[in-house]
Amino acid sequence: MTIDQTTSPALKKTNLTSRIVIGMVAGILLGTFLQWLMPNGSDKIINLYFFDLSLQGFLVDGVLEVIGQIFMASLRMLVVPLVFVSLVCGVCSLKDISKLGRIGGKAIGLYLATTAIAISFAIFVALLIAPGEGVNMVANSSFTSREAPSLAQVIIQMFPTNPFASFAQGNMLQIIVFALLFGIAIALSGKAGDRIASIFDDLSVVIMRLVSILMNIAPYGVFALLATLFTSVSLDTFGNLIQYFFVVFFVLLIHAFVTYPIILKLLTGLNPLIFLKKMRDAAIFAFSTASSNATIPVTLETATKKMGVKNSIASFTVPLGATINMDGTAIMQGVATVFIAQVFSQDLTLADYLMVVLTATLASIGTAGVPGVGLIMLAMVLEQVGLPVEGIALIIGVDRLLDMTRTAVNVTGDSMVSVVIAKSEGQFDHEMYLDAKAGLNIDDINFKHLKDN
């Protein structure tokens, strides 16, 4: 199977990044302008000129909403086949199946450790700055939470009773477990397994080509998503929450630009500045979509084609990280817990804060990398320490913007852990990591290098 390697300068990844940034800025400006046009919060002007496409009673929600949601649907469309095929290929490529347990143990251990560090630091900074002290805010609305599963339920529910139902529902933990078991079975099946493995290798090439096609329309989808978002984000909401917002934002930046580089340097000896520079595209895309799952294709591409992580490692650690690595969400939960406790004048003990750290760290295993899931986890954390769950209503107004930022932090952590594990397992291309031009062209990809020989 041959792949056309001819490329045009317009398709260079550097230009793609620029187009995504332009789409982000243009979307924010358009959304803000449209909100400014709204008289007293009414959306009549927006409906008249942008969203009201009714004809003979037929009403379409809106051009921007449609474009943005189609783009997100396209991303979600790729997640299940990409994760399943990539994991199967990765497991098949492991000559020693016993390595899988070692790699899995390292990955889960690192992900949980960084999550515990994240929420502990977040609580410390929040207690130091006290963003809710003297605010005297009252929740005018309520937040209805879903019951969070226990740790035992999370472990049991990792194993699918019907893998096809798991595919249909997008249950990532169950898909990961089934893919691992299926890949192991293929690797142990001799010649029959080799034939099936070659089919999955070809499927991987096709899916990655589909990813590259979708990435070229990303700027338009990002533009529509942010334009729609900023028509509903009220600047008035930031008044009383500005301190909370910047505390969370500050801790997120520290975790991404200080904690991760320190861990990377200590465990691998690699230059963290190179890592941060190569993470730019994936972080921007994660910020735009606010979904770790939707960013899996870009994160996987960044790890394998720019960082030098072999696919046998990245195809396991990246999807796993998108599912259980919730460092950004943990930071939000730590600051929000302190903020809500201070707003409602409730004192938490050291034991309460330790419970917050433990609960949020373990809960990250069972949460999906999709927008808004952090609020569900926060409800569970608040209930554990006896804080009013309706306090979540206080931070909903700014959570979407923070959700975008913490998703960028999460995917950075996914890539960092992938590099650390790949280096420790000897599945790392040091020359590619040092090559500033690695992965610059989105279409100039020899997809066959994803198959480890």
QUIQUIBEL-V999601 format. One record per backbone hydrogen bond with DSSP energy under -0.5 kcal/mol. NH is the residue of the N-H (numbers start at 1). CO is the residue of the C=O. If there is no record, write none. Layout:
((NH & CO) (NH & CO))
//
This chain:
((11 & 8) (12 & 9) (13 & 440) (16 & 12) (17 & 13) (18 & 14) (19 & 15) (20 & 16) (21 & 17) (22 & 18) (23 & 19) (24 & 20) (25 & 21) (26 & 22) (27 & 23) (28 & 24) (29 & 25) (30 & 26) (31 & 27) (32 & 28) (33 & 29) (34 & 30) (35 & 31) (36 & 32) (37 & 33) (38 & 34) (38 & 35) (40 & 38) (41 & 38) (42 & 39) (47 & 43) (48 & 44) (49 & 45) (50 & 46) (51 & 46) (52 & 47) (53 & 51) (53 & 60) (55 & 58) (58 & 55) (59 & 57) (63 & 50) (66 & 62) (67 & 63) (68 & 64) (69 & 65) (70 & 66) (71 & 67) (72 & 68) (73 & 69) (74 & 70) (75 & 71) (76 & 72) (77 & 73) (78 & 74) (78 & 75) (79 & 75) (80 & 76) (81 & 77) (82 & 78) (83 & 79) (84 & 80) (85 & 81) (86 & 82) (87 & 83) (88 & 84) (89 & 85) (90 & 86) (91 & 87) (92 & 88) (93 & 89) (94 & 90) (94 & 91) (95 & 93) (97 & 95) (99 & 96) (100 & 97) (101 & 97) (102 & 98) (103 & 99) (104 & 100) (105 & 101) (106 & 102) (107 & 103) (108 & 104) (109 & 105) (110 & 106) (111 & 107) (112 & 108) (113 & 109) (114 & 110) (115 & 111) (116 & 112) (117 & 113) (118 & 114) (119 & 115) (120 & 116) (121 & 117) (122 & 118) (123 & 119) (124 & 120) (125 & 121) (126 & 122) (127 & 123) (128 & 124) (129 & 125) (130 & 126) (133 & 130) (135 & 132) (145 & 143) (154 & 150) (155 & 151) (156 & 152) (157 & 153) (158 & 154) (158 & 155) (159 & 156) (160 & 158) (165 & 162) (166 & 162) (167 & 163) (168 & 164) (169 & 165) (170 & 166) (171 & 166) (172 & 170) (175 & 171) (176 & 172) (177 & 173) (178 & 174) (179 & 175) (180 & 176) (181 & 177) (182 & 178) (183 & 179) (184 & 180) (185 & 181) (186 & 182) (187 & 183) (188 & 184) (189 & 186) (192 & 189) (193 & 189) (194 & 190) (195 & 191) (196 & 192) (197 & 193) (198 & 194) (199 & 195) (200 & 196) (201 & 197) (202 & 198) (203 & 199) (204 & 200) (205 & 201) (206 & 202) (207 & 203) (208 & 204) (209 & 205) (210 & 206) (211 & 207) (212 & 208) (213 & 209) (214 & 210) (215 & 211) (216 & 212) (216 & 213) (217 & 214) (218 & 215) (220 & 217) (221 & 217) (222 & 218) (223 & 219) (224 & 220) (225 & 221) (226 & 222) (227 & 223) (228 & 224) (229 & 225) (230 & 226) (231 & 228) (232 & 229) (233 & 229) (234 & 232) (235 & 233) (237 & 234) (238 & 235) (239 & 236) (241 & 237) (242 & 238) (242 & 239) (245 & 241) (246 & 242) (247 & 243) (248 & 244) (249 & 245) (250 & 246) (251 & 247) (252 & 248) (253 & 249) (254 & 250) (255 & 251) (256 & 252) (257 & 253) (258 & 254) (259 & 254) (260 & 255) (262 & 258) (263 & 259) (264 & 260) (265 & 261) (266 & 262) (267 & 263) (268 & 264) (269 & 264) (269 & 265) (270 & 264) (272 & 270) (274 & 271) (275 & 271) (276 & 272) (277 & 273) (278 & 274) (279 & 275) (280 & 277) (283 & 279) (284 & 280) (285 & 281) (286 & 282) (287 & 283) (288 & 284) (289 & 285) (290 & 286) (293 & 369) (295 & 291) (296 & 293) (299 & 295) (300 & 296) (301 & 297) (302 & 298) (303 & 299) (304 & 300) (305 & 301) (306 & 302) (307 & 302) (309 & 303) (310 & 427) (313 & 310) (314 & 310) (315 & 311) (316 & 313) (317 & 313) (318 & 314) (320 & 316) (321 & 317) (322 & 318) (323 & 319) (323 & 320) (324 & 320) (325 & 321) (326 & 324) (330 & 326) (331 & 327) (332 & 328) (333 & 329) (334 & 330) (335 & 331) (336 & 332) (337 & 333) (338 & 334) (339 & 335) (340 & 336) (341 & 337) (342 & 338) (343 & 339) (344 & 340) (345 & 342) (346 & 341) (347 & 345) (353 & 349) (354 & 350) (355 & 351) (356 & 352) (357 & 353) (358 & 354) (359 & 355) (360 & 356) (361 & 357) (362 & 358) (363 & 359) (364 & 360) (365 & 362) (366 & 363) (367 & 364) (370 & 368) (373 & 370) (375 & 372) (376 & 372) (377 & 373) (378 & 374) (379 & 375) (380 & 376) (381 & 377) (382 & 378) (383 & 379) (384 & 380) (385 & 381) (385 & 382) (386 & 383) (387 & 382) (391 & 388) (392 & 389) (393 & 390) (394 & 391) (395 & 392) (396 & 392) (398 & 395) (399 & 395) (399 & 396) (400 & 396) (402 & 398) (403 & 399) (404 & 400) (405 & 401) (406 & 402) (407 & 403) (408 & 404) (409 & 405) (410 & 406) (411 & 407) (412 & 408) (413 & 409) (414 & 410) (415 & 411) (416 & 412) (417 & 413) (418 & 414) (419 & 415) (420 & 416) (421 & 417) (422 & 418) (423 & 419) (424 & 420) (425 & 421) (426 & 422) (426 & 423) (427 & 422) (429 & 308) (430 & 428) (433 & 429) (434 & 430) (435 & 431) (436 & 434) (438 & 435) (440 & 437) (442 & 11) (442 & 440) (445 & 443) (447 & 445) (449 & 446) (450 & 447) (451 & 448) (452 & 450))
//
